[in-house]
């Protein structure tokens, strides 16, 4: 893991297209601003992990379990 020190309003670059800016620091919380292309998803880690869990669950559904989906 790369560890960098930054002050408020300073940024780091990830590759050529992603900029992470320190927006605010309050106590033990840091607010980050992330500027990335629209085709690159940006999520908090806990949200990303939840998405991955749901994707794994969806991949385990058998076709017979979905036959009634979409029928009214």
TIVO-996618 format. One record per residue: residue number from 0; residue in three letters; chain; x, y, z of N, C-alpha, C, O in turn. Coordinates in pm, whole numbers, always signed. Atoms other than C-alpha are relative to their C-alpha. Example, Ala and Ser with C-alpha at 12.3 -4.5 7.8 and 13.67 -1.06 7.14 Angstrom:
<recs>
<seq = 0 | type = ALA | mol = A | nx = +89 | ny = -119 | nz = +0 | cax = +1230 | cay = -450 | caz = +780 | cx = +90 | cy = +120 | cz = +0 | ox = +194 | oy = +118 | oz = +66>
<seq = 1 | type = SER | mol = A | nx = -82 | ny = -119 | nz = -6 | cax = +1367 | cay = -106 | caz = +714 | cx = -77 | cy = +109 | cz = +73 | ox = -26 | oy = +220 | oz = +90>
</recs>
This chain:
<recs>
<seq = 0 | type = UNK | mol = A | nx = +85 | ny = -118 | nz = +0 | cax = +0 | cay = +0 | caz = +0 | cx = +89 | cy = +124 | cz = +0 | ox = +183 | oy = +135 | oz = +79>
<seq = 1 | type = UNK | mol = A | nx = -68 | ny = -129 | nz = +4 | cax = +128 | cay = +344 | caz = -91 | cx = -71 | cy = +94 | cz = +96 | ox = -193 | oy = +109 | oz = +89>
<seq = 2 | type = UNK | mol = A | nx = +57 | ny = -95 | nz = -97 | cax = +73 | cay = +596 | caz = +189 | cx = +56 | cy = +138 | cz = -32 | ox = +178 | oy = +157 | oz = -37>
<seq = 3 | type = UNK | mol = A | nx = -40 | ny = -136 | nz = +34 | cax = +79 | cay = +967 | caz = +101 | cx = -56 | cy = +97 | cz = +103 | ox = -164 | oy = +75 | oz = +157>
<seq = 4 | type = UNK | mol = A | nx = +51 | ny = -108 | nz = -85 | cax = +43 | cay = +1278 | caz = +315 | cx = -45 | cy = +114 | cz = -90 | ox = +25 | oy = +152 | oz = -184>
<seq = 5 | type = UNK | mol = A | nx = +55 | ny = -112 | nz = +77 | cax = -173 | cay = +1558 | caz = +179 | cx = -69 | cy = +94 | cz = +97 | ox = -117 | oy = +52 | oz = +202>
<seq = 6 | type = UNK | mol = A | nx = +76 | ny = -100 | nz = -74 | cax = -324 | cay = +1878 | caz = +315 | cx = -131 | cy = +26 | cz = -72 | ox = -151 | oy = -17 | oz = -186>
<seq = 7 | type = UNK | mol = A | nx = +127 | ny = -37 | nz = +63 | cax = -669 | cay = +2014 | caz = +247 | cx = +28 | cy = +73 | cz = -131 | ox = +121 | oy = +152 | oz = -142>
<seq = 8 | type = UNK | mol = A | nx = -6 | ny = -57 | nz = +135 | cax = -718 | cay = +2117 | caz = -118 | cx = +119 | cy = -51 | cz = -82 | ox = +144 | oy = -1 | oz = -192>
<seq = 9 | type = UNK | mol = A | nx = -105 | ny = +63 | nz = +79 | cax = -420 | cay = +1905 | caz = -229 | cx = -56 | cy = -128 | cz = -61 | ox = -153 | oy = -185 | oz = -10>
<seq = 10 | type = UNK | mol = A | nx = +51 | ny = +114 | nz = +75 | cax = -467 | cay = +1617 | caz = -473 | cx = +108 | cy = -103 | cz = -26 | ox = +227 | oy = -77 | oz = -12>
<seq = 11 | type = UNK | mol = A | nx = -89 | ny = +102 | nz = +54 | cax = -316 | cay = +1294 | caz = -591 | cx = -60 | cy = -45 | cz = -133 | ox = -181 | oy = -37 | oz = -153>
<seq = 12 | type = UNK | mol = A | nx = +43 | ny = +51 | nz = +129 | cax = -335 | cay = +1149 | caz = -941 | cx = +11 | cy = -152 | cz = +1 | ox = +109 | oy = -207 | oz = +51>
<seq = 13 | type = UNK | mol = A | nx = -5 | ny = +144 | nz = +22 | cax = -419 | cay = +787 | caz = -1017 | cx = -8 | cy = -18 | cz = -151 | ox = -112 | oy = +5 | oz = -213>
<seq = 14 | type = UNK | mol = A | nx = -7 | ny = +5 | nz = +146 | cax = -309 | cay = +723 | caz = -1372 | cx = -8 | cy = +140 | cz = -56 | ox = +31 | oy = +237 | oz = +9>
<seq = 15 | type = UNK | mol = A | nx = +13 | ny = -130 | nz = +66 | cax = -382 | cay = +1003 | caz = -1616 | cx = -137 | cy = +63 | cz = +17 | ox = -155 | oy = +181 | oz = -16>
<seq = 16 | type = UNK | mol = A | nx = +138 | ny = -48 | nz = +5 | cax = -755 | cay = +1038 | caz = -1553 | cx = -72 | cy = +12 | cz = +134 | ox = -184 | oy = +63 | oz = +138>
<seq = 17 | type = UNK | mol = A | nx = +70 | ny = -2 | nz = -129 | cax = -837 | cay = +1006 | caz = -1182 | cx = +73 | cy = +94 | cz = +95 | ox = +193 | oy = +81 | oz = +118>
<seq = 18 | type = UNK | mol = A | nx = -55 | ny = -96 | nz = -95 | cax = -784 | cay = +1291 | caz = -937 | cx = -75 | cy = -16 | cz = +132 | ox = -198 | oy = -10 | oz = +136>
<seq = 19 | type = UNK | mol = A | nx = +59 | ny = +8 | nz = -134 | cax = -844 | cay = +1246 | caz = -563 | cx = +47 | cy = +123 | cz = +76 | ox = +167 | oy = +144 | oz = +93>
<seq = 20 | type = UNK | mol = A | nx = -30 | ny = -126 | nz = -68 | cax = -863 | cay = +1576 | caz = -372 | cx = -47 | cy = -8 | cz = +145 | ox = -157 | oy = -56 | oz = +172>
<seq = 21 | type = UNK | mol = A | nx = +41 | ny = -11 | nz = -140 | cax = -870 | cay = +1626 | caz = +4 | cx = -88 | cy = +125 | cz = +10 | ox = -41 | oy = +237 | oz = -7>
<seq = 22 | type = UNK | mol = A | nx = +97 | ny = -109 | nz = -4 | cax = -1183 | cay = +1839 | caz = +45 | cx = -8 | cy = +62 | cz = +139 | ox = -16 | oy = +184 | oz = +153>
<seq = 23 | type = UNK | mol = A | nx = +16 | ny = -50 | nz = -136 | cax = -1205 | cay = +1865 | caz = +423 | cx = +58 | cy = -101 | cz = +98 | ox = +60 | oy = -221 | oz = +70>
<seq = 24 | type = UNK | mol = A | nx = -51 | ny = +86 | nz = -107 | cax = -1050 | cay = +1726 | caz = +741 | cx = -65 | cy = +48 | cz = +129 | ox = -49 | oy = +164 | oz = +168>
<seq = 25 | type = UNK | mol = A | nx = +65 | ny = -33 | nz = -127 | cax = -1254 | cay = +1717 | caz = +1062 | cx = +26 | cy = -112 | cz = +98 | ox = -31 | oy = -221 | oz = +84>
<seq = 26 | type = UNK | mol = A | nx = -33 | ny = +103 | nz = -97 | cax = -1111 | cay = +1526 | caz = +1355 | cx = +65 | cy = -118 | cz = -70 | ox = +168 | oy = -104 | oz = -136>
<seq = 27 | type = UNK | mol = A | nx = -56 | ny = +120 | nz = +62 | cax = -1052 | cay = +1171 | caz = +1239 | cx = -68 | cy = -35 | cz = -133 | ox = -50 | oy = -146 | oz = -183>
<seq = 28 | type = UNK | mol = A | nx = +67 | ny = +23 | nz = +129 | cax = -1264 | cay = +1207 | caz = +921 | cx = +60 | cy = +88 | cz = -107 | ox = +89 | oy = +206 | oz = -85>
<seq = 29 | type = UNK | mol = A | nx = -52 | ny = -71 | nz = +116 | cax = -1134 | cay = +1307 | caz = +582 | cx = -104 | cy = -9 | cz = -110 | ox = -153 | oy = -118 | oz = -140>
<seq = 30 | type = UNK | mol = A | nx = +92 | ny = +0 | nz = +115 | cax = -1366 | cay = +1411 | caz = +297 | cx = +82 | cy = +7 | cz = -127 | ox = +168 | oy = +93 | oz = -142>
<seq = 31 | type = UNK | mol = A | nx = -72 | ny = +8 | nz = +127 | cax = -1240 | cay = +1317 | caz = -47 | cx = -91 | cy = +38 | cz = -115 | ox = -209 | oy = +4 | oz = -115>
<seq = 32 | type = UNK | mol = A | nx = +68 | ny = -24 | nz = +126 | cax = -1344 | cay = +1447 | caz = -384 | cx = +72 | cy = -83 | cz = -106 | ox = +194 | oy = -79 | oz = -116>
<seq = 33 | type = UNK | mol = A | nx = -59 | ny = +87 | nz = +101 | cax = -1290 | cay = +1202 | caz = -669 | cx = -52 | cy = +40 | cz = -136 | ox = -173 | oy = +39 | oz = -161>
<seq = 34 | type = UNK | mol = A | nx = +36 | ny = -36 | nz = +136 | cax = -1286 | cay = +1312 | caz = -1029 | cx = +52 | cy = -111 | cz = -90 | ox = +173 | oy = -128 | oz = -106>
<seq = 35 | type = UNK | mol = A | nx = -37 | ny = +114 | nz = +84 | cax = -1290 | cay = +1011 | caz = -1263 | cx = -93 | cy = -3 | cz = -121 | ox = -205 | oy = +49 | oz = -114>
<seq = 36 | type = UNK | mol = A | nx = +87 | ny = +14 | nz = +117 | cax = -1426 | cay = +935 | caz = -1610 | cx = -127 | cy = -78 | cz = +37 | ox = -125 | oy = -162 | oz = +128>
<seq = 37 | type = UNK | mol = A | nx = +128 | ny = +62 | nz = -30 | cax = -1791 | cay = +823 | caz = -1613 | cx = +4 | cy = -152 | cz = -14 | ox = -74 | oy = -222 | oz = +52>
<seq = 38 | type = UNK | mol = A | nx = -4 | ny = +145 | nz = +22 | cax = -1696 | cay = +474 | caz = -1733 | cx = +79 | cy = -74 | cz = +107 | ox = +91 | oy = -196 | oz = +101>
<seq = 39 | type = UNK | mol = A | nx = -71 | ny = +63 | nz = -111 | cax = -1492 | cay = +408 | caz = -1417 | cx = -88 | cy = +12 | cz = +125 | ox = -108 | oy = +122 | oz = +176>
<seq = 40 | type = UNK | mol = A | nx = +85 | ny = -8 | nz = -119 | cax = -1717 | cay = +314 | caz = -1124 | cx = +82 | cy = +35 | cz = +124 | ox = +195 | oy = -12 | oz = +141>
<seq = 41 | type = UNK | mol = A | nx = -64 | ny = -39 | nz = -126 | cax = -1627 | cay = +471 | caz = -788 | cx = -101 | cy = -26 | cz = +111 | ox = -211 | oy = +31 | oz = +111>
<seq = 42 | type = UNK | mol = A | nx = +88 | ny = +36 | nz = -111 | cax = -1779 | cay = +323 | caz = -471 | cx = +79 | cy = +0 | cz = +130 | ox = +200 | oy = -21 | oz = +130>
<seq = 43 | type = UNK | mol = A | nx = -60 | ny = +29 | nz = -130 | cax = -1709 | cay = +317 | caz = -101 | cx = +21 | cy = -150 | cz = +7 | ox = -53 | oy = -226 | oz = -56>
<seq = 44 | type = UNK | mol = A | nx = -34 | ny = +142 | nz = -4 | cax = -1554 | cay = -20 | caz = -15 | cx = -118 | cy = -86 | cz = +43 | ox = -142 | oy = -192 | oz = -16>
<seq = 45 | type = UNK | mol = A | nx = +112 | ny = +82 | nz = -47 | cax = -1859 | cay = -146 | caz = +177 | cx = -109 | cy = -13 | cz = -106 | ox = -175 | oy = -117 | oz = -115>
<seq = 46 | type = UNK | mol = A | nx = +97 | ny = +7 | nz = +109 | cax = -2086 | cay = -63 | caz = -118 | cx = +51 | cy = -93 | cz = -109 | ox = -25 | oy = -175 | oz = -161>
<seq = 47 | type = UNK | mol = A | nx = -60 | ny = +87 | nz = +100 | cax = -1848 | cay = -232 | caz = -362 | cx = -12 | cy = -146 | cz = +41 | ox = -48 | oy = -231 | oz = -40>
<seq = 48 | type = UNK | mol = A | nx = +9 | ny = +137 | nz = -48 | cax = -1840 | cay = -546 | caz = -146 | cx = -144 | cy = -52 | cz = -5 | ox = -166 | oy = -168 | oz = -38>
<seq = 49 | type = UNK | mol = A | nx = +141 | ny = +40 | nz = +9 | cax = -2222 | cay = -553 | caz = -128 | cx = -40 | cy = -30 | cz = -145 | ox = -111 | oy = -126 | oz = -171>
<seq = 50 | type = UNK | mol = A | nx = +27 | ny = +23 | nz = +143 | cax = -2243 | cay = -524 | caz = -508 | cx = +60 | cy = -134 | cz = -43 | ox = -5 | oy = -211 | oz = -113>
<seq = 51 | type = UNK | mol = A | nx = -65 | ny = +127 | nz = +35 | cax = -1995 | cay = -812 | caz = -544 | cx = -77 | cy = -119 | cz = +56 | ox = -94 | oy = -220 | oz = -12>
<seq = 52 | type = UNK | mol = A | nx = +79 | ny = +109 | nz = -59 | cax = -2197 | cay = -1030 | caz = -303 | cx = -127 | cy = -26 | cz = -79 | ox = -161 | oy = -140 | oz = -108>
<seq = 53 | type = UNK | mol = A | nx = +125 | ny = +14 | nz = +76 | cax = -2519 | cay = -962 | caz = -493 | cx = +27 | cy = -60 | cz = -138 | ox = -50 | oy = -142 | oz = -186>
<seq = 54 | type = UNK | mol = A | nx = -35 | ny = +56 | nz = +130 | cax = -2348 | cay = -1037 | caz = -825 | cx = +29 | cy = -149 | cz = +10 | ox = -12 | oy = -226 | oz = -76>
<seq = 55 | type = UNK | mol = A | nx = -30 | ny = +144 | nz = -19 | cax = -2219 | cay = -1371 | caz = -691 | cx = -130 | cy = -78 | cz = +22 | ox = -148 | oy = -186 | oz = -33>
<seq = 56 | type = UNK | mol = A | nx = +128 | ny = +68 | nz = -25 | cax = -2567 | cay = -1460 | caz = -561 | cx = -80 | cy = -12 | cz = -130 | ox = -139 | oy = -117 | oz = -156>
<seq = 57 | type = UNK | mol = A | nx = +75 | ny = +2 | nz = +126 | cax = -2724 | cay = -1368 | caz = -896 | cx = +59 | cy = -103 | cz = -96 | ox = -15 | oy = -164 | oz = -173>
<seq = 58 | type = UNK | mol = A | nx = -64 | ny = +97 | nz = +87 | cax = -2471 | cay = -1587 | caz = -1075 | cx = -28 | cy = -144 | cz = +39 | ox = -4 | oy = -235 | oz = -40>
<seq = 59 | type = UNK | mol = A | nx = +29 | ny = +135 | nz = -48 | cax = -2579 | cay = -1889 | caz = -868 | cx = -146 | cy = -39 | cz = -20 | ox = -184 | oy = -153 | oz = +9>
<seq = 60 | type = UNK | mol = A | nx = +141 | ny = +30 | nz = +21 | cax = -2949 | cay = -1866 | caz = -959 | cx = -12 | cy = -93 | cz = -121 | ox = +48 | oy = -71 | oz = -226>
<seq = 61 | type = UNK | mol = A | nx = +24 | ny = +96 | nz = +108 | cax = -3064 | cay = -2159 | caz = -1170 | cx = -110 | cy = +54 | cz = -92 | ox = -202 | oy = +122 | oz = -46>
<seq = 62 | type = UNK | mol = A | nx = +102 | ny = -48 | nz = +94 | cax = -3268 | cay = -2086 | caz = -1486 | cx = -142 | cy = -38 | cz = +42 | ox = -235 | oy = +40 | oz = +19>
<seq = 63 | type = UNK | mol = A | nx = +134 | ny = +43 | nz = -43 | cax = -3563 | cay = -2281 | caz = -1340 | cx = -56 | cy = +91 | cz = +110 | ox = -177 | oy = +99 | oz = +129>
<seq = 64 | type = UNK | mol = A | nx = +45 | ny = -90 | nz = -108 | cax = -3575 | cay = -2031 | caz = -1051 | cx = -48 | cy = +133 | cz = -54 | ox = -104 | oy = +212 | oz = +22>
<seq = 65 | type = UNK | mol = A | nx = +36 | ny = -130 | nz = +57 | cax = -3639 | cay = -1740 | caz = -1288 | cx = -115 | cy = -8 | cz = -99 | ox = -145 | oy = +92 | oz = -164>
<seq = 66 | type = UNK | mol = A | nx = +100 | ny = +14 | nz = +106 | cax = -3917 | cay = -1877 | caz = -1508 | cx = -121 | cy = +91 | cz = +19 | ox = -186 | oy = +127 | oz = -79>
<seq = 67 | type = UNK | mol = A | nx = +115 | ny = -86 | nz = -25 | cax = -4185 | cay = -1661 | caz = -1339 | cx = +35 | cy = +147 | cz = +3 | ox = -54 | oy = +231 | oz = +18>
<seq = 68 | type = UNK | mol = A | nx = -42 | ny = -140 | nz = -5 | cax = -3981 | cay = -1339 | caz = -1344 | cx = -51 | cy = +71 | cz = -125 | ox = -32 | oy = +23 | oz = -237>
<seq = 69 | type = UNK | mol = A | nx = +47 | ny = -80 | nz = +112 | cax = -4143 | cay = -1075 | caz = -1562 | cx = -141 | cy = -35 | cz = -46 | ox = -195 | oy = +31 | oz = -134>
<seq = 70 | type = UNK | mol = A | nx = +136 | ny = +36 | nz = +37 | cax = -4481 | cay = -1248 | caz = -1588 | cx = -96 | cy = +67 | cz = +97 | ox = -78 | oy = +60 | oz = +218>
<seq = 71 | type = UNK | mol = A | nx = +96 | ny = -70 | nz = -87 | cax = -4776 | cay = -1047 | caz = -1459 | cx = -129 | cy = -76 | cz = +11 | ox = -221 | oy = -31 | oz = +80>
</recs>
